[in-house]
Amino acid sequence: MIRLENVTKSYSAEVTALRDVSFDVAKGEFVFLVGPSGSGKSTLLRLLNRQERPERGAVWVAGRNIIDMPPSRVPHLRRNIGNIFQDYKLLSNKTVFENVAFAQEVIGRPKHVIRQQVPAVLDLVGLAGKEDRFPHQLSGGEQQRVSIARAFVNRPLILIADEPTGNLDPGTGEGIMRLLDRINKTGTTIAMATHDQRIVNTMRKRVIQLDRGVVVRDQARGVYQ
Amino acid sequence: MFSRLGYTFRETYASFRRNVTLTVAAIITAAVSLLIFGLTLLIQRGFDNLLQRWEGGVEMIVFVNAGTQPDGLQFISDALQEQVNSGTVQSFEYCDVACSLADADVVLAGDPTTRDLLDETNIPTLFKVVPSESTDVTFLRGLKEAYQTLPSVHSVTLAEDQLDLISKLQGFVSTYTTGLWIALMAASGLLIWNTIRTAMFARRREIEVMKLVGATDWFIRIPFMLEGLIQGVLGAFAAIGAMLFINWRWTEGVKDFPDSSGMTALVVVDGYQWWVALIILVFGALVGMIGSGIAASRFLDV
């Protein structure tokens, strides 16, 4: 589903975010990207949805090298990738329902489809009955669930999550991870950057460790270390 | 399709409400600049009307008494032809009753009462004369005096008597109003551009989310372009209303000018003002749409 081949990404002559990174992620796999701040985790995730482009190497997503993809095709690529952020990135002037529906609206899904699919995904993430609330009326964990619902509502092939539990207490973070695990079991590939040692050690999924832009460990059913 | 249209209009309306002050400022600036643009075109047209009878190098008009018989006209024509043969006059042209009535339609456009008094029976016909030497005032005045003594000649008018002042006035007004509307139009375009930029900055989070969930750039851009277009069109409508009002007031005012003022043709009553209104509308829409389109493209990566 995802393949990186000798990817190097620099922000300037002095700052190299990734150096010669290569790995494969199979369909339906759950991968943790771990490493200290500045190790290149977020850059790697940003390469997957073409927010960034590398200087060298190839990035394959769903069988296509997205580095050479014309800009007009990038929106279509992104429709197959859901994004979850540490700060949720919810729209404060929209309700829970509208935030999730927004992801369908902007890609032209018909109203009747939106009316059918949004409640279903809100039910999946445990927010049934809270459709009319605004983000500020929700807890941090609930806001992250809305963000997950928005990322998943279009049934993407891949979910990329950049420290989704970073702003949450451990108990709430566990709930979010259970939800992501459920989504992963539907066949969605998940790549998640995290600093949360406890979560990585509990989940025992594949772990790719980065240090100063280099892959220093790639371990199936790994732990944080 | 309909959900996208609904989305576009909803977002445009929301953006308008969010940016009321800037939007109103952009509309007013667009209206003022388009109004000056429209008035410039009308003023130029008015001057063109005023100078129409002097086109083609005509420096002198010999008015013939109404009802002059063909032999009287032939006498004047022969006298002018002699001047052509001697090289004093380069050419001349006779403007018959129909031609003179058409001429009066333009010259007396601002004074319909006087125009209504003229018909085939009483309108003076005229000869338009192009002298060989048009810059020598003494020479032209000599010619004028000579023609005034011819039988059946009612009066002789020199272009110099009217043209010089009008031409200078036209040049002055055209130059400054053109400069003014270009500057104001640029200000209006920049203000619309800034309104859109502010709107996009206010919605940067939304735009980021839109891009990440796979919205195309055009999908994001269109509500902003529609907003700019509406600003331009509203400005244009305000300008058109003001321009038509000013044109009506001016036309009414010119009716009170004395005939001897020579300014009765300085009006636009031939429908040209509707063409100007259309030009203003198209221009306003284009400036609004292009300004906002450029801003939307420029700030799509907010």
Interface residues (C-beta under 8 A of the other chain):
Chain A: N49 Q51 S72 P75 H76 L77 R78 R79 N83 K89 L91 F102 A103 E105 V106 I107 G108 R109 P110 K111 I114 R150 N154
Chain B: M1 S3 R4 Y7 R205 E206 E208 V209 M210 K211 L212 V213 G214 A215 T216 D217 F219 I220
